[in-house]
Amino acid sequence: MNNTGAQKPIPDQTEVQSDDQPDLRLYFSRLRLRLTLGLLIAFMLPHVLLSAYFHFQFTSTLKNTSKLNLEALSRSQRNTIDLFLQERVVNLFSLFHSKSFSLTPSKHIMAYYLQSLRQVSDAFIDVGFLNADGIKAGYAGPFPYLQGRDYSKEKWFKALTNQERDYFISDIYLGFRGKPHFTIATRQMIDNKFYIMRSTLDPDKFYMFLRTISRGKEVESSLINNKGLYQVVDPDRGELLRKCDYRPPLADTSGVNEIRKGGDSILIAHAWLKEAPWALLVRQPLGVAHAQMYQARRIMTASLAIILISIAALVWFTASRLISRAQIIAEKSEDLQHQLARASKLASVGELSTGVAHEINNPLAVITATSGVIRDMLDPEFDLDPSPENILKELDNIDSAAYRAKKITHQLLDFGRKEAPRLVSCNVNQILDEVMSGIKEQEFKVKNIEVHHHYDPDLPETLLDPDKIRQVFLNLINNAGDAIPGSGTITISTRKDKENIKITIEDTGEGMTPKQMGQIFNPFYSTKKVGKGTGLGLSVSLSIVESLGGAIIVQSLKDAGSLFEVSLPITK
């Protein structure tokens, strides 16, 4: 025997380690890096995403809260200012109903009226009584020259006499006295004529009142009219009757906006008054309004950084420990793995050799035995019938055995050969009909086996090797028939999905156990009786289908039949 098939000597342990150790270290070094990165992503990514999400939501909520707080503050101050103006209006109306009221009030009575008004609010500057012609018939205050003045052409007088409401609050204006002030005037119907009780109020006093109701850190309040002119304002912010840098929309009774001025961001809330055509503006620097948010952001960022650093350190330490232990185990088991691999290869070769020897030995034994029978027939000593008919019968047995051996060798060659399939456009339904027509159909009728066809008529053509795929279908159909011990049914179906053609061959035969299903594609393994099959049919079929880019799926239960599904890609 030559040495070509002899087993190569196994290198000793030191040789294996010296050759494989650098690759092993590189492998575990890369594994450590991949494992660390994977664990870091797995543990840190959810924290980062959740933190980012909650940070965004928290920031958004705090921003909205700051805006809502400032808007609520502006509404609250607006209501207070409206109430203040309503009270001043009521103070003037009460003068019409005092016991001392007269259509021709004396200076003493007017002085009394002013004194009673100032006891209520020091914002009142003076008080005047106007007759139906707009002439000031009575006056008390620091500007006595206003006595007898004609106010019929003043804007506030015209507005009061032409509107439905019985009182009027004017914008800040200079008027006859040349100083900023605003007017509150009330009218009363007496003897079918309108009489007016009017008072002017000091904007500075009004500003002091506005400051007393302001709340919040660095909150600044002011009043503007519908033209954007300041009515009440901090002297550091602007001047009375000057244009304001922000004019809120008339359609919105209240709201909040963020503006930039001089490189600084400012939140500014507005609320339009009900008693006067003025808008209350409440300003607050963005840094002050969002101070709570900025502080929370710093705390969240620092906490997240500490958590991520801790997770990263823990992951790195854990991964290093795991990889180090795995590397030690791998180094110790390297030689054992080599030996197991060699043993597995030898076992596979031995199993294949045993199968080949067994399958070839059976027809050879038949040939040897039959040739011996022919020799005995030709020997007169055995007194056998050497007629040509008997000799031809024995020669037929030899031919059958030789054909079986030839078939086995061809299947082995087909199994081991990696030939490129001869692809042509084929119709799977037509190939199945060709396989079942003629002898095979008659054979199943004799065995009392019914064959049902469920073909998809819209099955597209695909590129296949017709001879090889015909062999696959024939093997599967033969196996289905052999699996049915008596009468039964074989169902052949075709269908398609988006990318594949599915061919299903289902029988009502004996079925298989899970153990058998795990071995049916192994060469020379067969569930049939000895002499009934070579054990190469399914191996060759699987090899052909896989060469075409397809797959075979098997479902089976003992005593409940089997189902083989061949999946072939749709190619053109």
C-alpha positions as CSV (number, residue, x, y, z in Angstrom):
1,M,0.0,0.0,0.0
2,N,1.4,3.4,-0.9
3,N,1.6,6.3,1.6
4,T,-0.6,8.8,-0.2
5,G,-3.5,8.1,2.0
6,A,-1.5,7.6,5.2
7,Q,-2.3,9.8,8.2
8,K,0.1,12.7,8.7
9,P,1.9,12.8,12.1
10,I,0.3,15.1,14.7
11,P,2.6,17.9,15.8
12,D,3.3,18.0,19.5
13,Q,1.8,20.6,21.8
14,T,4.6,23.1,21.8
15,E,4.5,23.3,18.0
16,V,0.7,24.0,18.1
17,Q,1.1,26.7,20.6
18,S,4.0,28.4,18.9
19,D,2.1,28.4,15.6
20,D,-1.3,29.4,16.8
21,Q,-0.6,31.5,19.9
22,P,-0.1,34.9,18.0
23,D,-3.4,34.4,16.1
24,L,-5.2,33.4,19.3
25,R,-3.9,36.6,21.1
26,L,-5.0,38.7,18.1
27,Y,-8.4,37.1,18.0
28,F,-9.0,37.7,21.7
29,S,-7.7,41.2,21.5
30,R,-10.2,41.9,18.7
31,L,-12.9,40.0,20.7
32,R,-12.2,42.2,23.8
33,L,-12.6,45.3,21.7
34,R,-15.8,44.2,20.0
35,L,-17.3,42.9,23.3
36,T,-16.4,46.1,25.1
37,L,-17.9,48.3,22.4
38,G,-21.0,46.1,22.2
39,L,-21.5,46.2,25.9
40,L,-20.9,49.9,26.0
41,I,-23.5,50.5,23.3
42,A,-25.9,48.0,24.8
43,F,-25.7,49.6,28.3
44,M,-25.0,53.2,27.5
45,L,-27.1,53.9,24.4
46,P,-30.4,53.3,26.2
47,H,-29.3,55.7,29.0
48,V,-28.1,58.3,26.5
49,L,-31.3,58.1,24.5
50,L,-33.6,58.1,27.6
51,S,-31.6,61.0,29.1
52,A,-31.7,62.9,25.9
53,Y,-35.5,62.3,25.7
54,F,-36.2,63.3,29.3
55,H,-33.8,66.2,29.1
56,F,-35.6,67.5,26.0
57,Q,-39.0,67.0,27.6
58,F,-37.8,68.5,30.9
59,T,-36.3,71.5,29.2
60,S,-39.4,72.0,27.0
61,T,-41.6,71.7,30.1
62,L,-39.5,74.2,32.1
63,K,-39.5,76.6,29.2
64,N,-43.2,76.4,28.8
65,T,-43.6,76.7,32.6
66,S,-41.5,79.9,32.6
67,K,-43.6,81.3,29.8
68,L,-46.9,80.3,31.4
69,N,-45.7,81.8,34.8
70,L,-44.9,85.1,33.1
71,E,-48.2,85.1,31.2
72,A,-50.1,84.3,34.4
73,L,-48.3,87.2,36.1
74,S,-49.2,89.6,33.3
75,R,-52.9,88.5,33.5
76,S,-52.9,88.9,37.3
77,Q,-51.4,92.4,37.1
78,R,-53.8,93.2,34.2
79,N,-56.7,92.3,36.5
80,T,-55.3,94.3,39.3
81,I,-54.9,97.4,37.1
82,D,-58.4,97.0,35.7
83,L,-59.7,96.8,39.2
84,F,-57.7,99.9,40.2
85,L,-59.2,101.8,37.2
86,Q,-62.7,100.5,38.0
87,E,-62.4,101.8,41.6
88,R,-61.3,105.2,40.3
89,V,-64.4,105.3,38.0
90,V,-66.6,104.3,40.9
91,N,-65.0,107.1,43.0
92,L,-66.0,109.7,40.4
93,F,-69.5,108.3,40.0
94,S,-70.1,108.5,43.7
95,L,-69.7,112.3,43.6
96,F,-72.9,112.6,41.5
97,H,-74.7,110.9,44.4
98,S,-73.2,112.8,47.3
99,K,-75.5,115.0,49.5
100,S,-73.6,118.1,48.5
101,F,-73.9,117.5,44.7
102,S,-75.1,120.6,42.8
103,L,-75.2,121.5,39.1
104,T,-73.5,124.8,40.1
105,P,-70.9,123.5,42.6
106,S,-68.9,126.1,44.6
107,K,-65.2,126.0,45.0
108,H,-65.7,124.8,48.5
109,I,-67.7,121.8,47.3
110,M,-65.2,121.0,44.6
111,A,-62.4,121.2,47.1
112,Y,-64.3,118.7,49.3
113,Y,-64.7,116.4,46.3
114,L,-60.9,116.5,45.6
115,Q,-60.1,115.8,49.2
116,S,-62.4,112.8,49.3
117,L,-60.9,111.5,46.1
118,R,-57.3,111.9,47.4
119,Q,-58.3,110.1,50.6
120,V,-59.0,107.1,48.4
121,S,-56.0,107.4,46.1
122,D,-53.2,110.0,45.9
123,A,-53.1,109.4,42.1
124,F,-55.9,112.0,41.7
125,I,-54.5,115.4,40.7
126,D,-57.7,117.4,40.4
127,V,-61.4,117.2,39.8
128,G,-63.7,119.1,37.5
129,F,-67.4,119.3,36.8
130,L,-68.5,119.9,33.1
131,N,-71.9,121.0,32.0
132,A,-73.7,119.7,28.9
133,D,-71.8,122.2,26.7
134,G,-68.4,120.9,27.8
135,I,-67.7,124.0,29.9
136,K,-65.9,123.3,33.2
137,A,-68.4,124.7,35.6
138,G,-66.4,123.6,38.7
139,Y,-62.8,122.8,39.4
140,A,-60.5,122.0,42.3
141,G,-56.8,121.4,41.9
142,P,-53.4,122.9,41.3
143,F,-54.4,124.5,38.0
144,P,-57.2,127.0,38.8
145,Y,-57.0,128.7,35.4
146,L,-58.7,125.5,34.0
147,Q,-62.0,126.8,35.5
148,G,-64.4,127.8,32.7
149,R,-62.4,126.1,30.0
150,D,-64.2,124.6,27.0
151,Y,-63.5,120.9,26.6
152,S,-66.1,120.2,24.0
153,K,-63.5,119.8,21.3
154,E,-61.2,117.5,23.3
155,K,-60.9,113.9,22.1
156,W,-61.8,112.4,25.5
157,F,-65.0,114.6,25.6
158,K,-66.1,113.6,22.2
159,A,-65.4,109.9,22.8
160,L,-67.4,110.0,26.1
161,T,-70.4,111.7,24.7
162,N,-70.6,109.5,21.6
163,Q,-70.0,106.0,23.2
164,E,-72.5,103.8,25.0
165,R,-70.4,103.3,28.1
166,D,-70.9,106.0,30.8
167,Y,-67.2,106.5,31.6
168,F,-64.0,107.0,29.6
169,I,-60.3,106.5,30.4
170,S,-58.0,108.4,28.0
171,D,-54.4,107.8,26.9
172,I,-51.6,109.8,28.5
173,Y,-51.6,113.3,26.9
174,L,-50.3,116.9,27.7
175,G,-53.5,118.9,27.3
176,F,-53.9,122.5,28.4
177,R,-51.5,122.1,31.3
178,G,-48.6,120.8,29.2
179,K,-47.8,118.0,31.6
180,P,-48.3,114.2,31.0
181,H,-51.5,113.0,32.6
182,F,-54.5,110.9,31.8
183,T,-58.2,111.5,32.3
184,I,-61.0,109.5,33.8
185,A,-64.4,111.0,33.0
186,T,-67.9,109.8,34.0
187,R,-71.2,111.1,32.7
188,Q,-74.6,111.3,34.3
189,M,-78.0,112.0,32.7
190,I,-79.7,114.8,34.6
191,D,-82.9,116.5,33.2
192,N,-82.2,114.8,29.8
193,K,-78.7,116.3,29.6
194,F,-75.3,114.8,30.1
195,Y,-73.1,116.2,32.9
196,I,-69.6,115.1,33.4
197,M,-67.4,114.6,36.4
198,R,-63.8,114.5,35.4
199,S,-60.5,113.9,37.1
200,T,-56.9,113.7,36.0
201,L,-54.4,111.1,37.4
202,D,-50.7,111.4,37.9
203,P,-48.8,108.8,35.7
204,D,-45.9,108.7,38.2
205,K,-48.3,107.7,41.0
206,F,-49.8,105.1,38.6
207,Y,-46.2,103.8,38.0
208,M,-45.6,103.5,41.7
209,F,-48.8,101.5,42.0
210,L,-47.6,99.3,39.1
211,R,-44.3,98.7,40.9
212,T,-46.0,97.6,44.1
213,I,-48.0,94.9,42.3
214,S,-45.0,93.6,40.3
215,R,-43.7,90.2,41.4
216,G,-40.8,88.0,40.4
217,K,-37.1,88.4,40.1
218,E,-36.0,91.2,37.7
219,V,-39.6,91.5,36.4
220,E,-40.3,94.9,34.8
221,S,-43.8,96.1,33.9
222,S,-45.0,98.9,31.7
223,L,-48.2,100.0,29.9
224,I,-48.5,101.0,26.2
225,N,-51.5,102.1,24.1
226,N,-52.7,100.5,20.9
227,K,-50.3,102.7,18.9
228,G,-47.3,101.4,20.9
229,L,-46.7,104.5,22.9
230,Y,-45.6,104.3,26.5
231,Q,-48.4,105.2,29.0
232,V,-46.6,104.1,32.2
233,V,-42.9,103.1,32.1
234,D,-39.8,102.9,34.2
235,P,-37.6,105.9,33.4
236,D,-34.7,103.6,32.8
237,R,-36.8,101.7,30.2
238,G,-38.2,104.6,28.2
239,E,-40.0,107.9,28.2
240,L,-43.7,108.6,28.4
241,L,-45.4,108.9,25.0
242,R,-42.3,107.5,23.3
243,K,-42.4,104.5,21.0
244,C,-42.0,101.1,22.7
245,D,-39.6,98.6,21.1
246,Y,-42.2,95.8,21.2
247,R,-45.8,96.0,20.1
248,P,-48.0,93.0,20.9
249,P,-50.7,91.9,18.4
250,L,-54.1,93.4,19.0
251,A,-55.9,90.1,18.3
252,D,-54.2,88.3,21.2
253,T,-55.7,89.3,24.6
254,S,-52.6,87.8,26.2
255,G,-49.4,85.9,25.2
256,V,-45.7,85.4,25.6
257,N,-42.9,85.9,23.1
258,E,-39.1,85.7,23.2
259,I,-37.2,88.7,21.7
260,R,-33.6,89.6,21.4
261,K,-32.3,93.0,22.2
262,G,-28.6,94.0,22.4
263,G,-27.5,90.4,22.2
264,D,-29.7,89.4,25.2
265,S,-32.8,87.3,25.0
266,I,-35.8,88.5,26.9
267,L,-39.2,86.9,27.6
268,I,-42.0,89.5,27.3
269,A,-45.6,88.8,28.2
270,H,-48.5,91.0,27.3
271,A,-52.2,91.3,28.4
272,W,-54.6,93.9,27.0
273,L,-56.6,95.8,29.7
274,K,-60.4,95.7,29.6
275,E,-61.0,99.2,31.1
276,A,-58.6,101.1,28.9
277,P,-57.1,100.5,25.4
278,W,-53.7,99.7,26.9
279,A,-51.5,96.6,27.0
280,L,-49.5,95.6,30.0
281,L,-46.0,94.4,29.1
282,V,-44.1,92.3,31.6
283,R,-40.4,91.7,30.8
284,Q,-38.0,89.2,32.3
285,P,-34.4,88.3,31.1
286,L,-34.4,84.8,29.6
287,G,-31.5,83.8,31.9
288,V,-33.5,84.7,34.9
289,A,-36.7,83.1,33.7
290,H,-34.9,79.9,32.8
291,A,-32.5,79.9,35.7
292,Q,-34.2,76.8,37.2
293,M,-34.0,75.0,33.8
294,Y,-30.3,75.9,33.5
295,Q,-29.5,74.6,37.0
296,A,-31.5,71.4,36.3
297,R,-29.6,70.9,33.0
298,R,-26.3,71.2,34.7
299,I,-27.3,68.7,37.4
300,M,-28.6,66.2,34.8
301,T,-25.5,66.6,32.6
302,A,-23.2,66.0,35.5
303,S,-25.2,63.0,36.7
304,L,-25.3,61.5,33.2
305,A,-21.6,61.9,32.8
306,I,-20.9,60.2,36.2
307,I,-23.3,57.3,35.3
308,L,-21.7,56.9,31.8
309,I,-18.2,56.9,33.2
310,S,-19.2,54.3,35.9
311,I,-20.8,52.1,33.3
312,A,-17.9,52.4,30.9
313,A,-15.4,51.4,33.7
314,L,-17.6,48.5,34.8
315,V,-18.0,47.2,31.3
316,W,-14.3,47.5,30.5
317,F,-13.4,45.7,33.7
318,T,-16.0,42.9,33.2
319,A,-15.1,42.4,29.5
320,S,-11.4,42.2,30.3
321,R,-12.0,39.6,33.0
322,L,-14.3,37.5,30.8
323,I,-11.9,37.6,27.8
324,S,-8.9,36.9,29.9
325,R,-10.6,33.8,31.4
326,A,-11.8,32.7,28.0
327,Q,-8.3,33.1,26.5
328,I,-6.8,30.9,29.2
329,I,-9.5,28.2,28.6
330,A,-9.0,28.5,24.8
331,E,-5.3,28.2,25.0
332,K,-5.6,25.0,27.2
333,S,-8.2,23.5,24.9
334,E,-6.5,24.4,21.5
335,D,-4.7,21.0,21.2
336,L,-7.9,19.1,22.2
337,Q,-9.9,21.0,19.5
338,H,-7.3,20.0,16.9
339,Q,-7.6,16.4,17.9
340,L,-11.3,16.4,18.0
341,A,-11.4,18.0,14.5
342,R,-9.1,15.2,13.2
343,A,-11.2,12.6,14.9
344,S,-14.4,14.0,13.4
345,K,-12.8,14.0,9.9
346,L,-11.7,10.4,10.3
347,A,-15.1,9.4,11.5
348,S,-16.8,11.1,8.5
349,V,-14.4,9.4,6.1
350,G,-14.9,6.0,7.9
351,E,-18.7,6.4,7.7
352,L,-18.6,7.3,4.0
353,S,-16.2,4.4,3.3
354,T,-18.4,2.0,5.2
355,G,-21.4,3.1,3.2
356,V,-19.7,2.9,-0.1
357,A,-18.2,-0.6,0.7
358,H,-21.6,-1.8,1.9
359,E,-23.5,-0.6,-1.1
360,I,-20.9,-1.8,-3.7
361,N,-20.4,-5.1,-1.9
362,N,-24.1,-6.1,-2.3
363,P,-24.2,-6.1,-6.1
364,L,-20.7,-7.6,-6.2
365,A,-21.9,-10.5,-4.0
366,V,-24.9,-11.0,-6.3
367,I,-22.6,-11.1,-9.4
368,T,-20.2,-13.5,-7.7
369,A,-23.0,-15.8,-6.5
370,T,-24.8,-15.8,-9.9
371,S,-21.6,-16.5,-11.8
372,G,-21.0,-19.5,-9.5
373,V,-24.5,-20.8,-10.2
374,I,-23.9,-20.6,-14.0
375,R,-20.6,-22.6,-13.5
376,D,-22.6,-25.2,-11.5
377,M,-25.2,-25.4,-14.3
378,L,-22.5,-26.1,-16.8
379,D,-21.0,-28.8,-14.6
380,P,-22.7,-32.2,-15.3
381,E,-21.8,-33.3,-11.8
382,F,-24.5,-31.0,-10.2
383,D,-27.2,-32.2,-12.6
384,L,-28.6,-28.7,-13.1
385,D,-30.6,-27.5,-16.1
386,P,-28.1,-25.7,-18.4
387,S,-30.7,-24.6,-20.8
388,P,-30.2,-21.2,-22.5
389,E,-33.4,-19.9,-20.8
390,N,-32.0,-20.6,-17.3
391,I,-28.6,-19.2,-18.2
392,L,-30.1,-16.0,-19.6
393,K,-32.2,-15.6,-16.4
394,E,-29.0,-15.8,-14.3
395,L,-27.3,-13.4,-16.6
396,D,-30.2,-11.0,-16.1
397,N,-29.5,-11.1,-12.4
398,I,-25.8,-10.3,-13.1
399,D,-26.9,-7.4,-15.3
400,S,-29.2,-6.1,-12.6
401,A,-26.5,-6.2,-10.0
402,A,-24.0,-4.5,-12.3
403,Y,-26.5,-1.8,-13.1
404,R,-27.1,-1.2,-9.4
405,A,-23.4,-0.9,-8.8
406,K,-23.1,1.5,-11.8
407,K,-26.0,3.6,-10.5
408,I,-24.3,3.9,-7.1
409,T,-21.0,5.0,-8.6
410,H,-22.8,7.6,-10.8
411,Q,-24.7,8.9,-7.8
412,L,-21.4,9.2,-5.9
413,L,-19.9,11.1,-8.8
414,D,-22.9,13.4,-9.0
415,F,-22.7,14.0,-5.2
416,G,-19.0,14.9,-5.3
417,R,-18.9,16.7,-8.7
418,K,-19.4,20.5,-8.6
419,E,-20.6,21.1,-12.2
420,A,-22.2,24.3,-13.1
421,P,-25.9,23.7,-14.0
422,R,-27.1,24.1,-17.6
423,L,-29.7,26.8,-17.1
424,V,-32.6,27.3,-19.5
425,S,-36.0,28.9,-19.0
426,C,-38.3,26.2,-17.6
427,N,-41.9,25.9,-16.4
428,V,-42.0,23.9,-13.2
429,N,-45.6,22.7,-13.7
430,Q,-44.6,21.3,-17.0
431,I,-41.6,19.4,-15.6
432,L,-43.7,17.9,-12.8
433,D,-46.3,16.7,-15.4
434,E,-43.4,15.1,-17.5
435,V,-42.1,13.3,-14.4
436,M,-45.6,12.0,-13.5
437,S,-46.8,11.0,-17.0
438,G,-46.6,7.5,-18.4
439,I,-45.0,4.8,-16.4
440,K,-44.8,6.6,-13.0
441,E,-48.6,7.4,-13.1
442,Q,-49.5,3.8,-14.0
443,E,-47.2,2.5,-11.3
444,F,-49.0,4.5,-8.6
445,K,-52.4,3.4,-9.9
446,V,-51.3,-0.3,-9.6
447,K,-50.2,0.5,-6.0
448,N,-53.6,2.1,-5.3
449,I,-51.9,5.5,-4.6
450,E,-53.9,8.6,-5.6
451,V,-51.9,11.6,-6.9
452,H,-53.5,15.1,-6.5
453,H,-52.2,18.1,-8.4
454,H,-52.6,21.7,-7.1
455,Y,-50.7,23.9,-9.5
456,D,-50.5,27.7,-9.6
457,P,-51.5,28.5,-13.2
458,D,-49.7,31.9,-13.1
459,L,-46.4,30.3,-12.1
460,P,-43.6,32.3,-13.9
461,E,-40.8,30.5,-15.8
462,T,-37.4,30.5,-14.2
463,L,-33.9,29.5,-15.1
464,L,-33.2,25.8,-14.2
465,D,-31.3,22.8,-15.3
466,P,-34.2,20.7,-16.5
467,D,-32.5,17.3,-16.3
468,K,-31.2,17.9,-12.8
469,I,-34.4,19.4,-11.4
470,R,-36.4,16.5,-13.0
471,Q,-34.1,14.1,-11.1
472,V,-34.9,16.0,-7.9
473,F,-38.6,15.8,-8.4
474,L,-38.4,12.1,-9.4
475,N,-36.4,11.3,-6.3
476,L,-38.9,13.1,-4.0
477,I,-41.9,11.5,-5.7
478,N,-40.4,8.0,-5.6
479,N,-39.6,8.5,-1.9
480,A,-43.2,9.6,-1.2
481,G,-44.5,6.5,-3.0
482,D,-42.1,4.2,-1.1
483,A,-43.2,5.7,2.2
484,I,-46.8,4.6,1.6
485,P,-47.1,0.9,2.6
486,G,-50.6,0.4,1.1
487,S,-53.1,2.7,-0.4
488,G,-52.6,6.4,0.2
489,T,-52.3,9.9,-1.3
490,I,-49.6,12.1,-2.8
491,T,-50.3,15.8,-3.2
492,I,-48.1,17.9,-5.5
493,S,-48.6,21.6,-5.2
494,T,-46.9,24.7,-6.6
495,R,-47.1,28.4,-5.7
496,K,-45.0,31.5,-5.7
497,D,-44.2,34.4,-3.4
498,K,-42.3,37.5,-4.2
499,E,-38.9,35.9,-4.9
500,N,-39.3,32.1,-5.0
501,I,-41.3,29.2,-6.5
502,K,-42.4,26.7,-3.9
503,I,-43.0,23.0,-4.9
504,T,-44.6,20.9,-2.2
505,I,-44.7,17.1,-2.3
506,E,-46.8,15.7,0.6
507,D,-47.6,12.0,1.3
508,T,-49.8,10.1,3.8
509,G,-47.1,7.6,4.4
510,E,-45.3,6.3,7.6
511,G,-43.6,9.6,8.4
512,M,-40.3,9.9,10.2
513,T,-39.0,10.4,13.7
514,P,-37.0,13.6,14.6
515,K,-33.8,11.4,14.7
516,Q,-34.5,10.2,11.2
517,M,-35.2,13.7,9.9
518,G,-31.8,14.8,11.2
519,Q,-30.0,12.2,9.1
520,I,-32.0,11.9,5.8
521,F,-29.6,14.2,3.9
522,N,-26.5,12.3,5.0
523,P,-24.9,10.1,2.2
524,F,-25.9,6.4,2.3
525,Y,-28.5,7.0,5.1
526,S,-31.9,5.5,4.2
527,T,-35.2,4.8,6.0
528,K,-36.0,2.0,3.5
529,K,-35.3,-1.6,3.9
530,V,-32.0,-3.1,2.9
531,G,-31.7,-3.3,-0.9
532,K,-34.6,-0.9,-1.5
533,G,-32.5,2.3,-1.7
534,T,-28.9,3.6,-1.9
535,G,-29.3,6.5,0.6
536,L,-27.9,8.9,-2.0
537,G,-31.1,10.3,-3.5
538,L,-31.8,13.0,-1.0
539,S,-28.1,14.0,-0.7
540,V,-27.9,14.4,-4.5
541,S,-31.2,16.2,-4.6
542,L,-30.2,18.7,-1.9
543,S,-26.8,19.3,-3.7
544,I,-28.7,20.0,-7.0
545,V,-31.2,22.4,-5.4
546,E,-28.5,24.3,-3.5
547,S,-26.5,24.6,-6.7
548,L,-29.5,26.4,-8.2
549,G,-29.7,28.8,-5.2
550,G,-32.7,27.0,-3.6
551,A,-33.4,25.0,-0.4
552,I,-35.4,22.0,0.8
553,I,-37.6,22.1,3.9
554,V,-38.9,18.9,5.5
555,Q,-41.8,18.4,7.9
556,S,-42.8,15.0,9.1
557,L,-44.5,13.1,12.0
558,K,-44.3,9.4,12.7
559,D,-47.4,7.7,11.2
560,A,-48.7,11.0,9.9
561,G,-46.8,11.4,6.6
562,S,-44.1,13.8,5.3
563,L,-43.9,17.0,3.4
564,F,-41.0,18.1,1.3
565,E,-40.9,21.7,0.1
566,V,-38.5,22.7,-2.6
567,S,-37.9,26.5,-2.8
568,L,-36.3,27.8,-6.1
569,P,-35.5,31.4,-6.8
570,I,-37.3,33.2,-9.7
571,T,-34.6,34.1,-12.2
572,K,-34.8,35.2,-15.8
